[in-house]
């Protein structure tokens, strides 16, 4: 019985191997066929992209024409145009370029807002903080 089982397993293995081998792709010995088909695909892709680009340019041109004919400027565009004209007019009246002010820490950051009396009051309050907090072990617990 054991020999029959062995034979069955061997026959199953050989049929499985035969099936696996049959699934291998066929080998093309010509060599040029694959390259030619790829070149054709590349040419078709290039032609498609060129046609799409041309179509996009044409559509963009048509949209621009329609915008200029049918639509008026938006309120924002009109407002920006007016502001630009005012600024140019102001520059002409002042006589030239608008110069930039150099950086000043006190003015730009408003760092020194406290006068001398306020500064002394802050230091006095800071000295009193020492009595409220203890270092090390807890003071009242």
C-alpha positions as MATLAB code, in Angstrom:
seq = 'XXXXXXXXXXXXXXXXXXXXXXXXXXXXXXXXXXXXXXXXXXXXXXXXXXXXXXXXXXXXXXXXXXXXXXXXXXXXXXXXXXXXXXXXXXXXXXXXXXXXXXXXXXXXXXXXXXXXXXXXXXXXXXXXXXXXXXXXXXXXX';
ca = [
       0.000    0.000    0.000;
       2.805    2.360    0.800;
       4.225    1.940   -2.684;
       0.880    2.853   -4.249;
       0.733    6.030   -2.213;
       4.222    6.940   -3.308;
       3.319    6.430   -6.924;
       0.207    8.580   -6.601;
       2.204   11.403   -5.053;
       4.845   11.180   -7.783;
       2.265   11.275  -10.544;
       0.554   14.262   -8.947;
       3.881   16.073   -8.656;
       4.765   15.439  -12.279;
       1.390   16.684  -13.509;
       1.700   19.817  -11.337;
       5.184   20.503  -12.677;
       3.926   20.061  -16.207;
       1.154   22.568  -15.551;
       3.609   25.048  -14.070;
       5.885   24.787  -17.092;
       3.025   25.337  -19.466;
       2.376   28.725  -17.893;
       5.778   30.133  -18.847;
       5.539   32.834  -21.514;
       6.599   32.049  -25.024;
      10.078   33.279  -25.907;
      10.243   35.547  -28.918;
      13.455   35.013  -30.832;
      12.954   37.972  -33.183;
      13.956   40.612  -30.633;
      12.867   43.603  -32.742;
       9.131   43.035  -32.324;
       9.097   44.218  -28.709;
      11.213   47.267  -29.476;
       9.102   48.229  -32.478;
       5.874   47.945  -30.515;
       7.349   50.084  -27.723;
       8.456   52.679  -30.270;
       4.954   52.723  -31.754;
       3.457   53.166  -28.281;
       5.903   55.983  -27.541;
       5.045   57.733  -30.805;
       1.330   57.419  -30.078;
       1.827   58.809  -26.563;
       3.848   61.742  -27.906;
       1.198   62.462  -30.527;
      -1.555   62.330  -27.886;
       0.292   64.664  -25.532;
       1.008   67.092  -28.378;
      -2.669   67.095  -29.373;
      -3.762   67.611  -25.763;
      -1.319   70.498  -25.296;
      -2.520   72.132  -28.499;
      -6.140   71.696  -27.431;
      -5.368   73.192  -24.001;
      -3.693   76.223  -25.602;
      -6.669   76.750  -27.888;
      -9.147   76.477  -25.009;
      -7.098   78.901  -22.904;
      -7.059   81.395  -25.766;
     -10.841   81.109  -26.149;
     -11.388   81.578  -22.417;
      -9.208   84.696  -22.408;
     -11.155   86.124  -25.339;
     -14.457   85.465  -23.628;
     -13.238   87.017  -20.376;
     -12.218   90.230  -22.080;
     -15.454   90.503  -24.072;
     -18.147   89.399  -21.637;
     -16.900   89.957  -18.106;
     -16.129   93.232  -16.451;
     -13.432   93.563  -13.827;
     -14.228   92.416  -10.314;
     -14.648   94.922   -7.505;
     -11.356   93.822   -5.993;
      -9.475   94.382   -9.255;
     -11.035   97.832   -9.649;
     -10.181   98.740   -6.043;
      -6.579   97.566   -6.418;
      -6.234   99.581   -9.609;
      -7.494  102.743   -7.864;
      -5.118  102.208   -4.928;
      -2.197  101.679   -7.282;
      -2.969  104.922   -9.118;
      -3.230  106.831   -5.829;
       0.094  105.457   -4.641;
       1.823  106.353   -7.914;
       0.357  109.858   -7.773;
       1.537  110.303   -4.177;
       5.054  109.161   -5.094;
       5.196  111.660   -7.957;
       4.123  114.474   -5.635;
       6.737  113.557   -3.020;
       9.383  113.502   -5.671;
      10.728  110.047   -6.094;
      11.278  106.788   -4.394;
       9.670  105.787   -1.146;
      12.526  105.224    1.278;
      12.424  102.639    3.986;
      12.874  103.634    7.588;
      15.768  101.833    9.327;
      14.923   99.369   12.094;
      14.594  100.935   15.547;
      14.117   98.485   18.405;
      12.317  100.897   20.722;
       9.854  102.078   18.089;
       9.232   98.810   16.242;
       8.996   96.485   19.241;
       7.825   99.104   21.729;
      10.293   97.571   24.171;
      10.649  100.428   26.667;
       7.045  101.139   27.567;
       7.741  101.519   31.311;
       8.924  104.817   32.681;
      11.230  105.049   35.710;
       8.459  105.126   38.362;
       6.736  102.072   36.922;
      10.023  100.196   36.765;
      10.735  100.878   40.470;
       7.242   99.680   41.406;
       7.773   96.431   39.513;
      11.098   95.807   41.283;
       9.530   96.503   44.689;
       6.759   93.971   44.025;
       9.332   91.445   42.855;
      11.226   91.767   46.157;
       8.034   90.931   48.047;
       7.680   87.664   46.135;
      10.481   86.242   48.284;
       8.198   86.284   51.331;
       5.429   84.371   49.565;
       7.472   81.432   48.336;
       9.983   79.363   50.241;
      12.875   77.372   48.877;
      13.412   73.750   49.739;
      11.003   72.138   52.229;
       7.457   73.383   52.421;
       6.975   76.478   54.542;
       3.487   75.959   56.007;
       2.708   72.305   55.490;
];
